[in-house]
Amino acid sequence: MSPPARVHVGRQALETAFAWPSGTAAELLAATDGAMGAVRARMGVPLGNVDPFHVRAALVADPQAIVVGCAGRPLSRDAVDATLLASAGMAGILAFQPLGPVARAVIPDPAWTWLRWRRPEPSPLRIGRVRRFSPADLPGHESGDGLPTYRCLAGLPRGGIAIGSDCGLSIGSAKAEFRAFPWPAGARRENRRVEALLGTDRELVVGTQQALFTWDYRADPRARKHPADADGGYDDLLALALPAPGNDRVRMAWRTHLEGAVGPADILAFAADPHRVLYAGTRGGEVWVVDGGGPIRRFVSERVLREGDGAREPAVGRPVRHLAFAAGRLWAAADGGLHAFDGVSWTSEAGEPGALTADEAGRLWFIREGRVWVRTEEGPDQLVETGVSRPWALLGVPGAVWVGGVGGVAAVSVG
């Protein structure tokens, strides 16, 4: 019995495939099929030595195709699925270039459905105790006469929680016992407006309106001022993400650049999938795969200049303010709606959420019209009464979802 054939896709074949006008996966495959010639034969592809498009085309073209791992053993389709989805380059291929208002990542062929992210097993939603915390419970917020807006939440080691506001920062233990963040000497009140928070096993990273603070949970925090921008002002730190696998550098999204990773400037939100591939949403309306994947979607708005003449202004990017990975999909809040990418195609619904997160079971939580909702596989979205006025921020942690808003915070126990 002869060994499986090996087929290589050259640059010309890929360029031909991507020149097809409608950009559907079926047409991409058809274009590549003619160039490959022997694509219908059984073939083995050693993962890591060829691009994800090659692997995907081979498997779709021939359901009996064999994928051989580095150890020379055939891999299951589930294992191949995980490997492909873990490749940052895969998402860029799935979405199809170039970007624009018609880019939809449309892949209608049922044979491609196995490339979608696997959804978690449905589990009954059980909302338990709701613990509420007022400003009196949360030291470290100097708001003057008004109420603080608790706008940034971050999980800490051993079940702790960090709660940032427009006027300070509280550090909570697993028992919800709070103390003020130990600001270093010289950190004035106007420099304590928290814009971004991230807790890692090693440190808490705090981005404020004027400076960046890092704290190892033991010694005094270290501080550095924001760098200058090109317009005579100072840069803004807008979002933070965990380090890439095998790295220890926190990824920092500044208004003018991305630090610790390869990607665009002016990122407003991050989200990671189960394989730790990081996605970013920008003020210009793009969703990117960070560290090499590139943009996979752009949300734009066109406005008619005068009724009746059909003239339109140039497309303007609509900011992607929130991202989350939940229920086997990447969710994006942008352009007046909630959009979901399942690894193959995008879907959209009206009503842009004010925040997104996932609970421990992988369910999507979101804020819409000043209320907190959770989406389940069993039925319609469920309203969750948190007692928080004008909820602003959400954070899913093991066993709970935290909600921050104007004048208070709540921890909702979730089963």
C-alpha angles and dihedrals in degrees: 000000000000118000119253114282121251119221125189125204113217129208093258092055092052093047089051092050095050091049093071107114106227097044099218118153092237090060093044089054092046092052092049093043093064092049095047095052098186096048092120091062122094108266141180122219120192104221115236094032100074136040122269092245090062093051093046095048091050094051095045094046093052120024088198093057116131124226114199121201127218091272090057095250124125113255126221118247089248090057091048090048091055092046094051094046090049089060112095090207091060095069093053091052093047093052095051123221148279103056122230144118092296096051104115107151090235113188109165100169110108089214088073096055093096088069091068118103112266113254119226119255110269113257128183114262112239117185110197135173119350113211115198127201126196128198087269088063095047113064120193101057116111103190101157111213098342133071119264119246107224099214108156128054130181134176118235133200118285093022098303126146134212118208118194127189140177088274110029152334136265127199116210132193126222086268090056093248106151136206134173119270109256098244111195119249111281096031097130125205093257089056095057100078102122114220101166136015135187130171121201132173088263106038151351114246115205123188114193132178092273111016148026119238127192122190127186092202091251117051128043115294119260119230138198130175120246113266121254120263126218095264101064094268137089130275123250126229105220108169142004133208136187118265120273116261109284093017133093101202116110109227110240123196110209123182090247102033148001116249122205096014145048114261146089131313125247097040114175101183143018134201131175127210124222090274091054093249103153123225125194134197119209136206087243091063100257129133110210137191102226123226101030109335098095129200119335102176140014125200112208139170127215122193127203108237097207129008112256102015097079093222113149137194117242114278113275122203116247111218118252097220101171136029132179138167111225139142092012094303141095109238124204130188109209145120095023095305150074114251129191130199115195096187092271111045144005128243127186141198133186122261120064113229122228094219140003135203142150127234125223092273092054097254119147119245121189144168117235128168092352096306136100119241136179125205120218133184091232101063149329124333112288123225114228118204107216102163090231115134114230097351113222110170138035133195128179116210131166107299098358150050117222120213124197125193145137111326098349153039132219135198112208114201110225129192 
